[in-house]
Structures are given as structure tokens and as C-alpha cells.
Amino acid sequence: MVFSSLFFQKKINNRDNLLNNIRKENAEVLYRDGDKVVTKENLEELKILAIQNPRKRVRLCTHNSPEDKLHEMFIVHMRNCYIRPHKHKNKAESLSILEGEVDLVLFNDNGSIKQVVNMGSPDTGRVFYHRLSLPIYHTLIIRTDFLVFQENTEGPFLRDNTVFPGWAPVDEGLGSQKYIEKINSLISKEWS
């Protein structure tokens, strides 16, 4: 996939708007200082940052810190971005799809697929909002070049409250790509 349009090239060379009021926790996690306003142009800028990121993802947090009680994030993932299945102890989270299409895959504790929720932006006719109220293993299988969504969850962020199963690959690489292919195969056979 080649992103060589003049629009993207111009944006790569001139990212002042978004980056002027940003604190960078790392290459994937940004915090917005000042006014908590997000524009369509900001979302386009996030796409560029996702392209440049080795893991093909980035999030813009509009909460002030990991300690905040409410976490509101605008997230961009690119196609084939591996989201390791996980669940959260004692917290709810919601997803609102702004652009793109994705399968939200919910798993039983043994790794078998419990449910697949076909999601997309409102103009796709798919489900565009989903709330996970209970701790359940889940992942995202991105179906478009970009997935842009808002995620809200309860804080504070405590790494130990995210649980990863032993049945899913740890990191991105050949194992995770084979795992995504396996999940895609199961979805097409059992959930289409």
C-alpha cells in the first residue's frame, strides 16, 4: 500500500497544528494539552503518524494523565495492526467507530470465538458503537486501510489490570500474522 498523494506528503511536511499542543508519552501515545478539541484535520494527522509508526498505530488522549478517572482517546490503527487479545479487570470500555470497518472479536476464556461484532462508521450501516461492560477477552480485526475510533474507559490506567491470555501471540511478527489469518478463517467459516 503506497500513500504518496500530495495531500499526505503535504501533511507529513507540515504537522504544526496537532503537534504544537502535544505531550508524547511514547511513539504511540500522545496527550493533548490546552483545549480538548479534535478536528478532522487532526484525525488525518494521526493517520500520518500511524503510517510512520512501526506498529502502525497511534492514540491521542484527551484526558490529562494515566491517573484520570475517565480516559477518552482518539485512536488510529492501520490494516494488519495486531491487537493482542486482552481483557480489563473491573472496568468498562466503549468504542465509537469514526472511520473504517473492523470486526470486534469476543473470546471465551479458552480462546474460542464467542461473538463477532461487525463494526463501521455510521455511514456503513454497521454497528458503530459497542460497550464492553464485563471483562471479556477481545481483539480488533481491521478491515480497511485505516480504522479511526474513539475509545472511552475508566481510569486510572494500571498495566496489571490488563490480562493477556496464553493462547494468543505476545507480539507482532510471524506468529501474530498467522494468528490473525486463523481468526479470519474462523470468522469467514462460522460468523459470515
Secondary structure as GFF3:
##gff-version 3
##sequence-region A 1 192
A	DSSP	alpha_helix	6	13	.	.	.	ID=ss1
A	DSSP	alpha_helix	16	19	.	.	.	ID=ss2
A	DSSP	beta_strand	22	24	.	.	.	ID=ss3
A	DSSP	beta_strand	29	32	.	.	.	ID=ss4
A	DSSP	alpha_helix	40	52	.	.	.	ID=ss5
A	DSSP	beta_strand	57	61	.	.	.	ID=ss6
A	DSSP	beta_strand	70	78	.	.	.	ID=ss7
A	DSSP	beta_strand	87	88	.	.	.	ID=ss8
A	DSSP	beta_strand	93	99	.	.	.	ID=ss9
A	DSSP	beta_strand	101	107	.	.	.	ID=ss10
A	DSSP	beta_strand	113	120	.	.	.	ID=ss11
A	DSSP	three_ten_helix	122	124	.	.	.	ID=ss12
A	DSSP	beta_strand	129	132	.	.	.	ID=ss13
A	DSSP	beta_strand	137	142	.	.	.	ID=ss14
A	DSSP	beta_strand	146	154	.	.	.	ID=ss15
A	DSSP	three_ten_helix	159	161	.	.	.	ID=ss16
A	DSSP	beta_strand	162	163	.	.	.	ID=ss17
A	DSSP	alpha_helix	174	190	.	.	.	ID=ss18
###
